[in-house]
Amino acid sequence: MFILSAGVPKEKLIMSIPTYGLSFVLDDENKYEIGDQISAPGLPGPITHTTGILASYEVKNWKFLRRIFYFCMI
């Protein structure tokens, strides 16, 4: 790893797992492959109220979705 070869001690590294998802409104709801066109960020979640970004507990609750979105968990 570059970081280790640069001299950073292993004990100083912190590993994390992101627990959020990104959402997008698709230009064509029948095209949902990676690289297909999007027209806007997704609707905001009911708790975070942030367009295009959903917390993990919002991704699990699909009931609030009104349109077709492509979710990409990072």
Buried (B, 14 or more C-beta within 10 A) or exposed (E): EEEEEEEEEEEEEEEEEEEBBBBBBBEEEEEEEEEEEBEEBBBBBEEEEBBBBBBEEBBEEEEEBEEEBBBEEE
